[in-house]
Amino acid sequence: MNVAPLADRRGVTHQTMRLVVAGLEADGLVRQLADAADRRSRLVSITSEGQLALSQAKAKRTVHIADAIRSSLSPEECNRLQAAIPILNRLSDKAK
């Protein structure tokens, strides 16, 4: 995917996304390759290091959220949250 669709997906400007991609590329998390369909454009793809970093960040967030649920919610609130998961999944699927 090139920078323009990435910017649209994240709701940021093209220039902001260029800076983000440049930083990620400097850290070895993404790489940019020439787009065969449009030589003026570059395609951004995640590297294996980027995949690992993404997986680790997701796992860390999952643990943090699970800890917050256990420590902050009552049993009734946990039940309501559990019942809401299918609805949240449906909304998430539509956002893709």
N, C-alpha and C positions, 0 to 999 in steps of 0.2 A: 504494500500500500504506500502511496506517496504521502507527503506532508499535508496536502490540502484535506483529504478525507480524514486523516488523523486529527487535524485541527477541528474539523466539523464535529467529529464524534465526541471530542472533549469539550467543545464549546469555547475554544480559545481562538485567538487570531493565528493566521498563517505564520507570522513572524515569531510569535510566542512558541508555536510548535517547532519551528526551525531551531530555536535556541534549546528547547527541551531535547530534541533529537540529537543535536550537536553534543550536548552534555552526556547523553546516554551512549553515543558513539565513542566519545572520549573515554568513557568508563568501560568500554568493551561489551556493553549490554545490547546494542543494536549495530547493524551495519547498513550502509547505503550502497546500492548498486544502480548502474544506469538502467533506465527503463527502455527496453527495446522498442516499445510502441511510441515513446516520446523522448527523444534524446535530451530535451531540456529538463526533464524530470528525473528524479531519483527515487527508487523504491527503497523503503525502509523495512528491514526484517530483523527479528529478534535472534540473538546469538544463543548458543547453548549456555553461556554464562548468564545471559539475560533471562533465559527460561528458569535456571536455577534460582536466581535472585527473586524472580516473580513467585516461584513456588514457596520459597522461604518466607517471603513477605505475607503471602496468603495464609500460610500455616501459623505465623505469628499473630496475625489478625484474628484467626479462628480461635486460638488459645485465649487471646485477650477478651474476645466477646464471650466465650464460654465462661471464663472466670467472672466477668461482669454479671452475667445472667445468674450464676450460682450465688454470688455474694450480694446482689442488689434486688433481686425479684422474689416476690412471695410465691408459694406454690400455685396460687390462683393465677398470678401473672405469668408464670411459666406455662401453665396450661393454655392461657389465651395466646401466648406467643407461639406455642406449638401448633395451635389451630390456625394461626395466620400464615404459617409457612407455605401451604399450597397456593394461597393468594399471592404472596410475595414472589413465589416461583413463576406464576403466570405473568405477573407484571415484568419480571426480569426477562422472561422469554420474549415478550413483546418489544422490549427495549433493544434487543440485539439486532 
